[in-house]
Amino acid sequence: MTSMGTAELALARAGLPGRPDPVLPALDIDLLRALVAVIDQGGFTAAAERLNLTQSAVSMQLKRLEDRLDRRLVERDRRGVRPTADGEVLIGYARRMLALNDEAVLRLLDAGARGRVRIGAPDDYASVFLPPIIARFAAANPRVEIEVRCALSRELEAELAQGGHDLILVTRRDGHGGGSLVRREPLVWAAAADHRPETAETVPLALFPEGCAFRPHALSALDRAQKPWRVALTSGSLSGIQSAVASGLALTALARSTVPPDWRILGSEDGFPALPTVDIALKTAERPSEPVRLMVRHLLDALGAPTIVPPVPIARPMTLPDPVSG
C-alpha cells in the first residue's frame, strides 16, 4: 500500500500519532461501484457487462481498491466470487456511499429537470422492484412525470422498438437479447405455508399467461421430472397469482425476490425439479433524455443490491394498469 501502512492506518483510526498529520486513504466512488457489481453479479464478467467496462478494467479497479486499503476484498471459489470478511464489512459501507452519491447527484443535477420517463416492466417486476426505486427518484425529481406500463417482456421489447417506452425492464430469452444485465434471479417453486397442493396426484399450478418467460421453464421442468400437472389458474397479475397460492388453490413458479416471506420454497426434498436462473435486463430507447439516463443509473445501482428489494406483501400489491408478467 502506498498511502499508509497497516500499522499507521490502525493508529490513525485510534487517533494516535503514527506520523505527522496522518491522512486516511480516500475511497473512490467508481472503485466502490466495481466492488458492489462484482459481489452482486457473482463474477467479473457479469460485473463488466453491467458497468459497460471490459473485464480487465473491472479487475484493475478492484485491485486498486484492495491496494488502497491493503486488504483482500474478494475471493474465488467453485460457485464464483464472494467477499472476504473485510469485503463483507466494506460492502455495506459501499452501498450506503453509492446511494448517497447518487442521491446528491440526482438532487443537484435534476433539481430543475422537467420531462417524462416511460417505463415498461412485467407486473411482477413492477410490483416488487420498482416502487422503492421510483419513490426515491421522484423525491429527488418532483418535476419529472413517471409512467409505468405492464406487459409481457416480448411485448415491451416490440413497443420499445416502436418508440412506446423510454426504458424497459425485461426477462432475457435464453440469456440473449441485449440490454444491460441488472440482476440474475433464480426461479423457485412456491406454495402457501399452511397448504400442501404439491401433495396432489396432479400438481395444480397458478401461472402467468402464455408468452411469459417463466411458464415454459416450469412446465418443461415438470415434464422432464415426469410429474403430472394441470393449470388451475392463469393470471396476468402478480396479485392474482398470490391470491390463488395463498388460498391453497395452487402452487406457482416465481422469481425468488417476488415470493412473500411467509410462503414455502419447494425443492428436491419436496419432489420438485430445479428451475433455472433468469437474466433481468434493462433496455433503453436509442436517444434517451437526461431524466431517462439518470433513471437508468438509479435502476442499475438499486437493482444490484438485493437488500433493497423486499418480497411484496400478499395483501398490498402495487396496482398498475394492464398487468401482465414475463
Rosetta blueprint (number, residue, H / E / L):
1 M L
2 T L
3 S L
4 M L
5 G L
6 T H
7 A H
8 E H
9 L H
10 A H
11 L H
12 A H
13 R H
14 A H
15 G L
16 L L
17 P L
18 G L
19 R L
20 P L
21 D L
22 P L
23 V L
24 L L
25 P L
26 A L
27 L L
28 D L
29 I H
30 D H
31 L H
32 L H
33 R H
34 A H
35 L H
36 V H
37 A H
38 V H
39 I H
40 D H
41 Q H
42 G L
43 G L
44 F H
45 T H
46 A H
47 A H
48 A H
49 E H
50 R H
51 L H
52 N L
53 L L
54 T L
55 Q H
56 S H
57 A H
58 V H
59 S H
60 M H
61 Q H
62 L H
63 K H
64 R H
65 L H
66 E H
67 D H
68 R H
69 L H
70 D L
71 R L
72 R L
73 L L
74 V E
75 E E
76 R E
77 D E
78 R L
79 R L
80 G E
81 V E
82 R E
83 P E
84 T L
85 A H
86 D H
87 G H
88 E H
89 V H
90 L H
91 I H
92 G H
93 Y H
94 A H
95 R H
96 R H
97 M H
98 L H
99 A H
100 L H
101 N H
102 D H
103 E H
104 A H
105 V H
106 L H
107 R H
108 L H
109 L H
110 D L
111 A L
112 G L
113 A L
114 R L
115 G E
116 R E
117 V E
118 R E
119 I E
120 G E
121 A E
122 P L
123 D H
124 D H
125 Y H
126 A H
127 S H
128 V H
129 F L
130 L H
131 P H
132 P H
133 I H
134 I H
135 A H
136 R H
137 F H
138 A H
139 A H
140 A H
141 N L
142 P L
143 R L
144 V E
145 E E
146 I E
147 E E
148 V E
149 R E
150 C E
151 A L
152 L L
153 S H
154 R H
155 E H
156 L H
157 E H
158 A H
159 E H
160 L H
161 A H
162 Q L
163 G L
164 G L
165 H L
166 D L
167 L E
168 I E
169 L E
170 V E
171 T E
172 R L
173 R E
174 D L
175 G L
176 H E
177 G L
178 G L
179 G L
180 S E
181 L E
182 V E
183 R E
184 R E
185 E E
186 P E
187 L E
188 V E
189 W E
190 A E
191 A E
192 A E
193 A L
194 D L
195 H L
196 R L
197 P H
198 E H
199 T H
200 A L
201 E L
202 T L
203 V E
204 P E
205 L E
206 A E
207 L E
208 F L
209 P L
210 E L
211 G L
212 C L
213 A L
214 F H
215 R H
216 P H
217 H H
218 A H
219 L H
220 S H
221 A H
222 L H
223 D H
224 R H
225 A L
226 Q L
227 K L
228 P L
229 W E
230 R E
231 V E
232 A E
233 L E
234 T E
235 S L
236 G L
237 S L
238 L H
239 S H
240 G H
241 I H
242 Q H
243 S H
244 A H
245 V H
246 A H
247 S L
248 G L
249 L L
250 A L
251 L E
252 T E
253 A E
254 L E
255 A E
256 R H
257 S H
258 T H
259 V L
260 P L
261 P L
262 D L
263 W E
264 R E
265 I E
266 L E
267 G L
268 S H
269 E H
270 D H
271 G L
272 F L
273 P L
274 A L
275 L L
276 P L
277 T E
278 V E
279 D E
280 I E
281 A E
282 L E
283 K E
284 T E
285 A L
286 E L
287 R L
288 P L
289 S L
290 E H
291 P H
292 V H
293 R H
294 L H
295 M H
296 V H
297 R H
298 H H
299 L H
300 L H
301 D H
302 A H
303 L H
304 G L
305 A L
306 P H
307 T H
308 I H
309 V L
310 P L
311 P L
312 V L
313 P L
314 I L
315 A L
316 R L
317 P L
318 M L
319 T L
320 L L
321 P L
322 D L
323 P L
324 V L
325 S L
326 G L
